[in-house]
Amino acid sequence: MMINCIVTGVGGQGTVLASKLIAQSAMNKGMKVRTSETIGMSQRGGGVVSHIRIGDEIYSPLININSADVIIGFEPAEAVRYLPYLKEDGTVIVANYPIKPVTDSLSDFNYNGADMIKFLKDNVTHLFILDAETVFAECGSIKVLNTALLGVTAACGVLGFSMEEMEKSIHEKVREKFIDMNIKALHFGAETFLMQRGDNHESNSI
């Protein structure tokens, strides 16, 4: 079995840590995993993307077009940018918090993310949209959006990792003083997904 996952966002959002937590969870289960990261101008608000491949026989760390089982988008425009990689019945888990690209300051383009979210709703069958502002309010920091999104991922089962397995990876990869905050965000993401699925919320079609 092969699982292909793309994690994408903007520099400073914790996308690299998220990919490391996924990879660590796979290795803890004795699974083979390969990752590849494109960081670019991340420190200046540029895009960041990680390819994560989990399976028995992995010959390349890069995911082909139309092959990703799941895209975890930390930012709406970045999720749309990598949508061609999603396979036909794939899943997109995205935060609705827009971050203006670097080029926005050089043009009259006023980006707020709403058009990107609408595009995802119109083009993705299995979609979950996480309200980032709620994460910030409940968990106390913008820096734990990454683990909140992983909580959604664990709860929907798309990668095959349990909450306990994700928690173990957090304990192994996150600095001790930030562990409790990240565990709280992980559970908040999972609980939000389960609550919205039960309520049949319009943003949740997984």
C-alpha positions in Angstrom: 0.0 0.0 0.0 1.2 3.5 -0.8 0.1 6.8 0.8 1.0 10.1 -0.8 0.6 13.3 1.2 1.4 16.9 0.3 1.8 19.5 3.0 1.8 23.1 1.7 1.8 26.6 3.2 3.8 29.7 3.6 7.1 30.1 5.5 6.7 30.3 9.2 3.5 28.3 9.5 5.1 25.1 10.6 4.7 23.0 7.5 8.1 21.4 7.8 7.4 20.3 11.4 4.1 18.9 10.3 5.8 16.8 7.6 8.3 15.6 10.2 5.6 14.6 12.6 3.8 12.6 9.8 7.1 10.9 8.8 7.9 10.1 12.4 4.5 8.5 12.9 5.1 6.3 9.9 8.5 5.3 11.1 7.2 4.5 14.6 4.8 2.0 12.9 7.7 0.4 11.1 6.7 1.9 7.7 9.0 3.1 5.1 8.8 6.8 4.3 10.5 9.3 2.0 10.1 13.1 2.1 11.1 16.0 0.0 10.8 19.7 0.8 10.9 22.8 -1.3 11.4 25.8 1.0 12.3 28.6 -1.4 11.9 32.1 0.0 10.1 30.8 3.1 11.7 33.4 5.4 10.2 36.1 3.3 6.7 34.7 3.1 7.3 32.4 0.2 5.6 29.0 -0.4 6.7 25.8 1.3 5.8 22.3 0.2 6.6 18.9 1.5 6.0 15.6 -0.4 5.6 12.6 1.9 5.4 9.1 0.6 4.7 6.1 2.8 4.7 2.5 1.5 6.6 -0.7 1.0 8.4 0.3 -2.2 9.2 3.9 -2.7 11.5 4.8 -5.6 11.2 8.5 -5.6 10.3 11.1 -2.8 8.3 13.2 -5.2 4.6 12.7 -5.8 3.3 12.7 -9.4 0.4 14.8 -10.7 -3.0 13.2 -9.9 -1.4 11.0 -7.2 -1.8 12.6 -3.8 -4.2 10.9 -1.4 -4.3 14.0 0.7 -3.3 17.7 0.6 -2.9 19.5 3.9 -3.1 23.2 3.1 -2.0 25.7 5.7 -3.1 28.5 3.4 -5.9 28.5 0.9 -4.0 29.8 -2.2 -1.2 27.3 -1.6 -3.7 24.4 -1.3 -5.2 25.5 -4.7 -1.7 25.8 -6.2 -1.1 22.1 -5.5 -4.5 20.8 -6.3 -3.4 19.3 -9.7 -1.4 16.8 -7.5 -4.6 15.5 -5.9 -6.0 12.2 -7.2 -9.6 12.0 -8.3 -11.0 10.8 -4.9 -8.4 12.5 -2.8 -8.9 14.6 0.4 -8.0 18.2 1.1 -7.7 19.5 4.6 -7.2 23.3 4.6 -7.0 26.2 7.0 -9.1 29.2 5.9 -6.5 31.7 7.1 -5.1 33.7 4.2 -1.6 35.0 4.1 -0.9 37.7 1.5 1.9 36.7 -0.9 5.0 38.7 -1.2 4.0 40.0 -4.6 0.8 41.6 -3.1 2.8 44.6 -1.9 3.9 45.2 -5.5 0.5 45.2 -7.1 -3.1 46.2 -6.6 -4.2 42.6 -6.0 -6.2 42.4 -2.8 -6.1 38.8 -1.7 -8.3 37.6 1.1 -8.6 33.9 0.5 -12.4 33.7 0.0 -12.1 33.0 -3.7 -9.7 30.2 -3.1 -12.0 28.6 -0.5 -14.9 28.8 -3.0 -12.7 27.2 -5.7 -11.9 24.3 -3.3 -15.5 23.8 -2.4 -16.4 23.7 -6.1 -13.7 21.3 -7.1 -12.9 19.0 -4.2 -15.3 16.2 -3.2 -13.6 15.3 0.1 -12.9 18.6 1.7 -12.5 19.9 5.3 -12.0 23.5 6.1 -10.6 24.4 9.5 -11.4 27.8 10.9 -7.9 29.1 11.9 -9.2 32.0 14.0 -11.0 29.5 16.3 -7.7 27.5 16.6 -5.9 30.7 17.6 -8.6 31.7 20.1 -8.9 28.3 21.7 -5.2 27.3 21.7 -3.6 30.6 22.4 -1.1 30.8 19.5 -1.0 31.0 15.7 2.0 28.6 15.9 -0.1 25.5 16.6 -2.2 25.6 13.4 0.0 22.9 12.1 -0.8 20.4 14.8 -4.5 21.3 14.7 -4.5 20.4 11.0 -2.8 17.1 11.9 -5.5 16.5 14.5 -8.1 16.7 11.7 -6.0 14.4 9.6 -5.8 11.8 12.4 -9.5 12.1 13.2 -10.6 11.5 9.6 -8.2 8.6 9.2 -6.8 9.5 5.8 -3.2 8.7 6.7 -4.0 5.8 9.0 -2.4 7.3 12.2 -4.3 7.4 15.5 -4.3 10.3 17.8 -2.0 8.4 20.2 0.5 7.8 17.4 0.5 11.5 16.5 0.9 12.4 20.2 3.9 10.1 20.5 5.6 11.9 17.5 4.9 15.3 19.1 6.7 14.2 22.3 9.6 13.0 20.1 9.9 16.0 17.8 8.7 19.1 19.6 10.6 21.0 22.3 9.4 20.1 25.8 8.0 23.6 26.6 5.8 23.5 23.6 4.5 20.0 23.9 1.3 20.7 25.9 0.3 23.5 23.6 0.7 21.3 20.5 -1.2 18.3 22.1 -4.0 20.7 22.9 -4.1 21.9 19.3 -4.0 18.3 18.0 -7.1 17.4 20.1 -8.9 20.6 19.2 -8.5 19.8 15.5 -9.7 16.3 15.9 -12.7 17.4 18.1 -13.6 20.1 15.6 -13.6 17.6 12.7 -15.8 15.1 14.7 -18.2 17.8 15.8 -18.6 19.2 12.3 -19.0 15.8 10.7 -21.8 15.0 13.2 -23.5 18.4 12.5 -23.1 17.9 8.7 -21.4 21.3 8.5 -21.3 22.8 5.0 -17.5 23.2 5.2 -17.0 19.5 6.0 -17.6 17.0 3.2 -15.1 14.3 4.1 
